[in-house]
Amino acid sequence: MSKNPIFHSKTKHIPVKYHFFREQVATQIVKLEYVPKKEQVANIFTKPLPTEKFDYLRKILGVVPFSYLHSLLF
């Protein structure tokens, strides 16, 4: 909807905050970018993940395991 400003019958009941966001995209204050499913870092906070995927996303965030910090301190 933010990229296609054509009025649709279902858009008249959309909350004001979404219209504000669409306006921000139109004035190029906000830019939308596609992020592949495997790169969605928010998944680490919202759902259980296999260990490999969890470790991959944790690395992208720059978070290290506690055991790593513990070994540095002691």
Secondary structure, DSSP 8 states (H G I E B T S, - for coil): --S-----GGGGGS-HHHHHHHHHHHTTSS------GGG-TTHHHHS---HHHHHHHHHHHT---HHHHHHHH-
